[in-house]
Amino acid sequence: MTKTEDEGIAPGQWEELNRNFYGRNNGPHSYINARLGALGAMDDDSRVVESVNLLHHAAEAFARHYLALRGFPDCPWLEIARLRSFPEFKRAVSTLREASDGENHEDLIAVFCGPTKGRAPAALAAIEAAGQGLEMLFAYAADALLDEAGMYNAVKHGVAAVPGMRRLPSEVLDAVSGMTMRGNGLSLLTLEPVGEGVERRWVRVIRYIDVAENTAMTTLMSQQLENLWAVARARYLGTKLGRLRPVTADMANLARYSAGLDAPPMFQEIAHSLLYMSEAD
């Protein structure tokens, strides 16, 4: 059934819109990569703020483009434009996050890895591993969008969060003997529930920020957005798919817990030995 707002669009315009949208090589990943490159020139406080901003921006692009391409509609650009309501977008992300394990597996593979028909057994094994990594990466993006929205809003809207090195009060440290709680953080005001009721009150909270994790996960999402862009261009414009850089669950775990601007050798080795898949595989 045609939506009311679509009545002025002739089906023949889909091709033109797709050419306009996917006709450039520099998709959303190019913008994210440029901002990642700028992190190294920032002071510590600015890097903390920008790593949060950039992670959420990448997560939103990752989720929106995936939602738009699921099922490969006539015009993905229009599908992205339809999600004007952020609550509606969050509901769509929440529905996918709450889906049973593996339910999004095939869709993720189709959108980020391309068609599997006719691929060699080795390529199919790599694609299957990539599907597991994509599930993990989507879950991470969904958690950031749904569970960390307050922190992102504090950073995005007027930079209303205070960055800097933070240390927990001594009385808290005494309660967790042997633990050191000091590092980069953001101090912000947020509404928290009171007791079991619906009443809420303002509190000041300190959120510890792992710039390395934020940077590494943003990098992985950007790489997968580049894959998505290549798959979409191949499908809607007929361009050659070329080589893709799949993510695996092991890579996502390693990036999350032990990588960043100064990535350890283990992560560098994995990042530089990514298994490439090409249309010819």
Contacts in CASP RR format, 6 or more apart in sequence:
PFRMAT RR
TARGET T0000
AUTHOR 0000-0000-0000
METHOD contacts of the structure
MODEL  1
MTKTEDEGIAPGQWEELNRNFYGRNNGPHSYINARLGALGAMDDDSRVVE
SVNLLHHAAEAFARHYLALRGFPDCPWLEIARLRSFPEFKRAVSTLREAS
DGENHEDLIAVFCGPTKGRAPAALAAIEAAGQGLEMLFAYAADALLDEAG
MYNAVKHGVAAVPGMRRLPSEVLDAVSGMTMRGNGLSLLTLEPVGEGVER
RWVRVIRYIDVAENTAMTTLMSQQLENLWAVARARYLGTKLGRLRPVTAD
MANLARYSAGLDAPPMFQEIAHSLLYMSEAD
6 78 0 8 1.000
9 78 0 8 1.000
11 74 0 8 1.000
14 74 0 8 1.000
14 75 0 8 1.000
17 75 0 8 1.000
17 77 0 8 1.000
17 78 0 8 1.000
18 75 0 8 1.000
18 76 0 8 1.000
18 77 0 8 1.000
18 236 0 8 1.000
18 237 0 8 1.000
19 237 0 8 1.000
20 77 0 8 1.000
21 76 0 8 1.000
21 77 0 8 1.000
22 229 0 8 1.000
22 232 0 8 1.000
22 233 0 8 1.000
22 236 0 8 1.000
22 237 0 8 1.000
23 233 0 8 1.000
23 237 0 8 1.000
25 229 0 8 1.000
25 233 0 8 1.000
27 225 0 8 1.000
27 226 0 8 1.000
27 229 0 8 1.000
28 61 0 8 1.000
28 65 0 8 1.000
28 225 0 8 1.000
28 229 0 8 1.000
29 222 0 8 1.000
29 223 0 8 1.000
29 225 0 8 1.000
29 226 0 8 1.000
29 229 0 8 1.000
32 54 0 8 1.000
32 57 0 8 1.000
32 58 0 8 1.000
32 61 0 8 1.000
32 218 0 8 1.000
32 221 0 8 1.000
32 222 0 8 1.000
32 225 0 8 1.000
33 222 0 8 1.000
35 50 0 8 1.000
35 54 0 8 1.000
35 57 0 8 1.000
36 54 0 8 1.000
36 215 0 8 1.000
36 218 0 8 1.000
36 219 0 8 1.000
36 222 0 8 1.000
38 50 0 8 1.000
39 47 0 8 1.000
39 50 0 8 1.000
39 51 0 8 1.000
39 54 0 8 1.000
39 215 0 8 1.000
39 261 0 8 1.000
40 47 0 8 1.000
40 261 0 8 1.000
42 50 0 8 1.000
44 164 0 8 1.000
44 184 0 8 1.000
45 163 0 8 1.000
45 164 0 8 1.000
46 163 0 8 1.000
47 211 0 8 1.000
48 163 0 8 1.000
48 164 0 8 1.000
48 184 0 8 1.000
48 185 0 8 1.000
48 186 0 8 1.000
48 209 0 8 1.000
48 211 0 8 1.000
49 155 0 8 1.000
49 159 0 8 1.000
49 161 0 8 1.000
49 163 0 8 1.000
49 186 0 8 1.000
51 209 0 8 1.000
51 211 0 8 1.000
51 214 0 8 1.000
51 215 0 8 1.000
51 218 0 8 1.000
52 151 0 8 1.000
52 152 0 8 1.000
52 155 0 8 1.000
52 186 0 8 1.000
52 209 0 8 1.000
52 214 0 8 1.000
53 152 0 8 1.000
53 155 0 8 1.000
53 156 0 8 1.000
54 214 0 8 1.000
54 215 0 8 1.000
54 218 0 8 1.000
55 144 0 8 1.000
55 214 0 8 1.000
55 217 0 8 1.000
55 218 0 8 1.000
56 144 0 8 1.000
56 145 0 8 1.000
56 148 0 8 1.000
56 152 0 8 1.000
56 156 0 8 1.000
58 141 0 8 1.000
58 217 0 8 1.000
58 218 0 8 1.000
58 221 0 8 1.000
58 222 0 8 1.000
58 225 0 8 1.000
59 140 0 8 1.000
59 141 0 8 1.000
59 142 0 8 1.000
59 144 0 8 1.000
59 145 0 8 1.000
59 221 0 8 1.000
60 141 0 8 1.000
60 145 0 8 1.000
61 221 0 8 1.000
61 225 0 8 1.000
62 137 0 8 1.000
62 138 0 8 1.000
62 141 0 8 1.000
62 221 0 8 1.000
62 224 0 8 1.000
62 225 0 8 1.000
63 89 0 8 1.000
63 93 0 8 1.000
63 138 0 8 1.000
63 141 0 8 1.000
63 142 0 8 1.000
63 145 0 8 1.000
64 80 0 8 1.000
64 83 0 8 1.000
64 89 0 8 1.000
65 76 0 8 1.000
65 80 0 8 1.000
65 225 0 8 1.000
65 228 0 8 1.000
66 107 0 8 1.000
66 108 0 8 1.000
66 111 0 8 1.000
66 112 0 8 1.000
66 138 0 8 1.000
66 228 0 8 1.000
67 79 0 8 1.000
67 80 0 8 1.000
67 83 0 8 1.000
67 89 0 8 1.000
67 92 0 8 1.000
67 93 0 8 1.000
67 96 0 8 1.000
68 76 0 8 1.000
68 77 0 8 1.000
68 79 0 8 1.000
68 80 0 8 1.000
68 83 0 8 1.000
69 76 0 8 1.000
69 79 0 8 1.000
69 111 0 8 1.000
69 228 0 8 1.000
69 231 0 8 1.000
69 232 0 8 1.000
70 107 0 8 1.000
70 111 0 8 1.000
71 107 0 8 1.000
71 110 0 8 1.000
72 110 0 8 1.000
72 235 0 8 1.000
73 79 0 8 1.000
76 232 0 8 1.000
76 236 0 8 1.000
83 89 0 8 1.000
83 92 0 8 1.000
90 145 0 8 1.000
90 146 0 8 1.000
90 149 0 8 1.000
93 142 0 8 1.000
93 145 0 8 1.000
93 146 0 8 1.000
94 142 0 8 1.000
94 146 0 8 1.000
96 104 0 8 1.000
96 138 0 8 1.000
96 142 0 8 1.000
97 138 0 8 1.000
97 139 0 8 1.000
97 142 0 8 1.000
97 143 0 8 1.000
97 146 0 8 1.000
101 135 0 8 1.000
102 135 0 8 1.000
104 135 0 8 1.000
104 138 0 8 1.000
105 131 0 8 1.000
105 132 0 8 1.000
105 135 0 8 1.000
108 131 0 8 1.000
108 134 0 8 1.000
108 135 0 8 1.000
108 138 0 8 1.000
109 116 0 8 1.000
109 127 0 8 1.000
109 128 0 8 1.000
109 130 0 8 1.000
109 131 0 8 1.000
109 134 0 8 1.000
111 228 0 8 1.000
111 231 0 8 1.000
112 130 0 8 1.000
112 131 0 8 1.000
112 134 0 8 1.000
112 224 0 8 1.000
112 227 0 8 1.000
112 228 0 8 1.000
112 231 0 8 1.000
112 244 0 8 1.000
112 246 0 8 1.000
113 127 0 8 1.000
113 130 0 8 1.000
113 131 0 8 1.000
113 227 0 8 1.000
113 231 0 8 1.000
113 244 0 8 1.000
113 246 0 8 1.000
113 277 0 8 1.000
114 231 0 8 1.000
114 234 0 8 1.000
114 235 0 8 1.000
114 241 0 8 1.000
114 244 0 8 1.000
116 124 0 8 1.000
116 127 0 8 1.000
119 127 0 8 1.000
119 281 0 8 1.000
120 281 0 8 1.000
122 281 0 8 1.000
123 277 0 8 1.000
123 281 0 8 1.000
126 246 0 8 1.000
126 275 0 8 1.000
126 277 0 8 1.000
127 246 0 8 1.000
127 277 0 8 1.000
129 246 0 8 1.000
129 248 0 8 1.000
129 249 0 8 1.000
130 246 0 8 1.000
130 247 0 8 1.000
130 248 0 8 1.000
130 277 0 8 1.000
131 246 0 8 1.000
132 248 0 8 1.000
132 249 0 8 1.000
133 246 0 8 1.000
133 247 0 8 1.000
133 248 0 8 1.000
133 249 0 8 1.000
133 251 0 8 1.000
133 252 0 8 1.000
134 224 0 8 1.000
134 247 0 8 1.000
135 249 0 8 1.000
136 249 0 8 1.000
136 252 0 8 1.000
136 253 0 8 1.000
137 217 0 8 1.000
137 220 0 8 1.000
137 221 0 8 1.000
137 224 0 8 1.000
137 247 0 8 1.000
137 252 0 8 1.000
140 217 0 8 1.000
140 252 0 8 1.000
140 256 0 8 1.000
141 221 0 8 1.000
144 152 0 8 1.000
150 188 0 8 1.000
150 190 0 8 1.000
151 161 0 8 1.000
151 186 0 8 1.000
151 188 0 8 1.000
151 207 0 8 1.000
154 160 0 8 1.000
154 161 0 8 1.000
154 186 0 8 1.000
154 188 0 8 1.000
154 189 0 8 1.000
154 190 0 8 1.000
155 161 0 8 1.000
155 186 0 8 1.000
160 188 0 8 1.000
160 189 0 8 1.000
161 186 0 8 1.000
161 187 0 8 1.000
161 188 0 8 1.000
162 186 0 8 1.000
162 187 0 8 1.000
162 188 0 8 1.000
163 184 0 8 1.000
163 185 0 8 1.000
163 186 0 8 1.000
163 187 0 8 1.000
163 209 0 8 1.000
164 184 0 8 1.000
164 185 0 8 1.000
164 186 0 8 1.000
164 187 0 8 1.000
165 182 0 8 1.000
165 183 0 8 1.000
165 184 0 8 1.000
165 185 0 8 1.000
166 182 0 8 1.000
166 183 0 8 1.000
166 184 0 8 1.000
166 185 0 8 1.000
166 187 0 8 1.000
166 206 0 8 1.000
166 208 0 8 1.000
167 181 0 8 1.000
167 182 0 8 1.000
167 183 0 8 1.000
168 181 0 8 1.000
168 182 0 8 1.000
168 206 0 8 1.000
172 181 0 8 1.000
173 179 0 8 1.000
173 180 0 8 1.000
173 181 0 8 1.000
181 208 0 8 1.000
183 208 0 8 1.000
184 208 0 8 1.000
184 209 0 8 1.000
184 210 0 8 1.000
184 211 0 8 1.000
185 206 0 8 1.000
185 207 0 8 1.000
185 208 0 8 1.000
185 209 0 8 1.000
186 206 0 8 1.000
186 207 0 8 1.000
186 209 0 8 1.000
187 204 0 8 1.000
187 205 0 8 1.000
187 206 0 8 1.000
187 207 0 8 1.000
188 204 0 8 1.000
188 205 0 8 1.000
188 207 0 8 1.000
189 202 0 8 1.000
189 203 0 8 1.000
189 204 0 8 1.000
189 205 0 8 1.000
190 202 0 8 1.000
190 203 0 8 1.000
190 205 0 8 1.000
191 200 0 8 1.000
191 201 0 8 1.000
191 202 0 8 1.000
191 203 0 8 1.000
192 200 0 8 1.000
192 201 0 8 1.000
192 202 0 8 1.000
192 203 0 8 1.000
192 205 0 8 1.000
193 199 0 8 1.000
193 200 0 8 1.000
194 200 0 8 1.000
194 201 0 8 1.000
211 260 0 8 1.000
211 261 0 8 1.000
212 258 0 8 1.000
212 259 0 8 1.000
212 260 0 8 1.000
212 261 0 8 1.000
212 262 0 8 1.000
212 263 0 8 1.000
213 255 0 8 1.000
213 256 0 8 1.000
213 257 0 8 1.000
213 259 0 8 1.000
213 260 0 8 1.000
215 259 0 8 1.000
215 260 0 8 1.000
215 261 0 8 1.000
216 255 0 8 1.000
216 256 0 8 1.000
216 259 0 8 1.000
216 260 0 8 1.000
216 263 0 8 1.000
216 267 0 8 1.000
217 252 0 8 1.000
217 255 0 8 1.000
217 256 0 8 1.000
219 255 0 8 1.000
219 260 0 8 1.000
220 247 0 8 1.000
220 251 0 8 1.000
220 252 0 8 1.000
220 255 0 8 1.000
223 245 0 8 1.000
223 247 0 8 1.000
224 247 0 8 1.000
226 245 0 8 1.000
227 244 0 8 1.000
227 245 0 8 1.000
227 246 0 8 1.000
230 239 0 8 1.000
230 241 0 8 1.000
230 242 0 8 1.000
230 244 0 8 1.000
231 241 0 8 1.000
231 244 0 8 1.000
233 239 0 8 1.000
234 240 0 8 1.000
234 241 0 8 1.000
234 242 0 8 1.000
234 279 0 8 1.000
240 279 0 8 1.000
241 278 0 8 1.000
241 279 0 8 1.000
242 278 0 8 1.000
242 279 0 8 1.000
243 276 0 8 1.000
243 277 0 8 1.000
243 278 0 8 1.000
244 276 0 8 1.000
244 277 0 8 1.000
244 278 0 8 1.000
245 274 0 8 1.000
245 276 0 8 1.000
246 274 0 8 1.000
246 275 0 8 1.000
246 277 0 8 1.000
250 270 0 8 1.000
251 270 0 8 1.000
251 271 0 8 1.000
254 266 0 8 1.000
254 267 0 8 1.000
254 270 0 8 1.000
255 267 0 8 1.000
258 264 0 8 1.000
258 266 0 8 1.000
258 267 0 8 1.000
259 267 0 8 1.000
260 267 0 8 1.000
263 271 0 8 1.000
END
